[in-house]
Amino acid sequence: MLIAVFAAVVGVAVLLTGSSARSGGADAAGAGSVPLVREDSHVVDDAGEGAPVLVEFLDFECEACLAAYPLVEQVRQEYAGELTFVVRYFPIDGHPNSMTAAVAVEAAAQQGRFEDMYTRMYKTQTEWSHRQESMAPVFRDFAQQLGLDMDAYDAAVADPATQERVEQDRQDGLALGVRGTPTFFLDGKPLELTSAEDFRARIDAAVND
C-alpha cells in the first residue's frame, strides 16, 4: 500500500529536476555557489565522512511529503550509520500554514528538538493542514507537549531571524532548481523517482558503491 501511495503521489508531486547537478558535487549547475548543505542545515542522521548524503526539501503541509515520510523513515532505519540524511525547509506559498509550521520546527530546533517537532508535524498534519486561520497556537501546544522552554520558544517564533533561516532554505532550493515538494537530492544529484522500489534502489546503490 505504501509503495502504491508513494508512486502515485510523489510521482506527480516531486519536481523532476533533470540531470543538472554536477557529478559528485553539492551545487546544481547554474546555481553558482549555492550549497546543497549549509553549515546550519539540519543533519538528522550523520553517517560520517564518505557516506552518501540524502537531502530532502520539504513542506510540512504537503500531502506528498506526508506520503513519502513513512518510506523515508524506513530507509533511515535500514541504512542507519550508512546514510547521512539532511532536511531543508521549502514552504510553499499556496499552503497557508507551511511557513508557520516551519518556523515552529525551527524554534524547536534551537532547543535541540528539531526531529521531535518534525515528527509531530507529520503525525498531526491531517488535523491542522489547509486551514486558513493561523495554526501557531496549535504548534505552540506541540512545543509545550514536548516540554520545551516556552519563553525561549516564543522568543524564537517572534524573532525575524527564525523565519529568515527558513527562507534561506527556500531560496537555496529555488536556486538549486526545486519547484515542488518533496524534492530529494542524493550525493548532489536530484533524484528522478518513479516508485518506492526506485527510491530504495538508488539509496542501496549509493550505500554499496
N, C-alpha and C positions, 0 to 999 in steps of 0.2 A: 504493500500500500504506500509506504514512504517513497519507494522508488518511483511509483507512478505519479505521486504528487510532485516530487522533485522535477521529474521530466516535464510534466505539464505546466507547472507554474514557473519554475526557473528557466525552462526552455524559452518561455515567452518574455520573462521579465529581465533576465540578465542581458545587458548590452554586450553583443559580440563585438569586441573592440578590435578584432583583427590581429595581425601579427606585427604591430607597430612597435613593440617593446624591443629594446636592444637585447641581443642574446646574452643571457647571464647578468644583465645589468639591472639596476633598480629604477631607472627612469624610462618613461615612454619616449619614443622618438618624437621630436618636435616639442617636448615639454621643457627643454632647456635643462636647468639644474634642479628641477622639482624632484625631491626624493620620494620614492615609494614608501620608505620607512624613515621617519624622523626620530631624533633622539628622545622626544617626548611621546612617541607613539605607544599605544597600549599593547605591549607584548604579553599576551595571555599565557602562552607556552613558549619557553625558551629552551631549545634543544642544543644550544651551543654552536660554536663556530663550525661551519661546514655543513650544517643541517639545512635541508630545504626550507624555504620560507614561504608560507601561505599568508597572503594579505587579503582581508575582506573589507570592502567598503559597504557599509550597511545603513539602513534606516530602521529604527525600532518600530515604526508604524507601518512598515511594508509587509504585506501578506506573503510575498515571495521570500523575503528574508526569514519570516517565521516558518515557512515551509522547508527552507533549507537548514534551519537551525538544528533539528534533530540529527540530520546527516553529518553536519559539521561537528557536532558533539561526539558522534560515534567515531568519526575519523580521528578526532583529537585523542580519544581514549585508545584506539587501536594503535596509533603511532606516537603514543606518549614517550617523550625522550628522544624521538627521532625526527619530529617535525616542529618547527617554530611557527606559531600562529599569532598574527598581528591583526588587531581590529582598528579600523578607522571609520570615523563618522561620515555619513553622506546624507544628511536630512534633505528630504525632497519638499519643495515649496508647496506642492499640492496636498501634502499631509499636514493637517492643522496643528498637530502636537508633536511632530517629528523633531523640531528644534528644541522644544521644551523638554522632551524626553532625553535628548542627547545632552542637554545642559544638566539635567538631573543626574545622569550617569557620570558626567564629568565631575560634578560636585562630589559624588560618592567616591570617584577615583582619587580625588585629592585627600581622601582619608584611607586610601589603600583598599577600597571596596568596589573597584571597577567591575570585576566579574560577578559579584553578588548582585549589583544593580542591573547589570547587563542581562543576567539570567532572569531577574524579576520582571523586567520589561517584556521579555518574550513569553514568560509563563502567564502573564496577565494581558497580553496585547488585545485579545478579543473583548476584554472588559472596558478598555479605555480608548481604543483607536477610533479615528474618524469621527470624533465628537468636535463640534465647532467651539464649545467652550474650552477654556484652558484646563488642562489636566494637572497643572502644577500642584494643587493641593493633594491629589491622589499620589503623585510621585513623592511629595513630602511625607505622606503616610508610609510609603515604602521605605524611605530613609529612616523614619522612626522605628519601623519594624526591624530594620537591620541593626538598630542600636547605634546609629551614627551620632556624633556630636551635632546637635541640631543648630546651635548657634553658628558653628563653622559651616554647616551645610547651607543655611540660609544666606550667610555672607558670600559663599561661593556662587550660589544661584544668582544673587543680586550683582555680583561683580562682573562688569562687562568683559573682563579678560577671560571668563569662563566660556562665554558664547564665542568670543574671538578664537579661542582654542578649537572649538568645534568647527567654526567657519574656516579655519586654516586647513583642516582635513578636507572639507568640501572643495575648497579652492584648489588644493593639490589634486584631488580626484578629477576635477574638471580639466585641469592641465594635463593629466595623465590619460584623458580620454574617457573617463567614467561618465556615463549618462543615465544609468539606471542602477537599481539595487536588487539583489546583491550582485556585486561585481568582484570577482576573485582574480588575484594575480599569484602565480606560482613561480618563484625564483625570477621575478622581474617581468614575466610574460603574462599577458591576460589570458585567462582560461576560456576557451570557447566550448561550453558544456552542452551536451545533448541529453545526458542521463546521469543517474546516480552511479551507475557502473563506470561510466566515463570518468566521473569525478574521482572515484576510488582508484581507478587505473592510473590516472595522472599522478595522484599522490604516491601510489605504490612505486611507480616508475622513478619518481624523483627521489624517494627514500632509498631505493635499492640501486640507484645509479652508481 
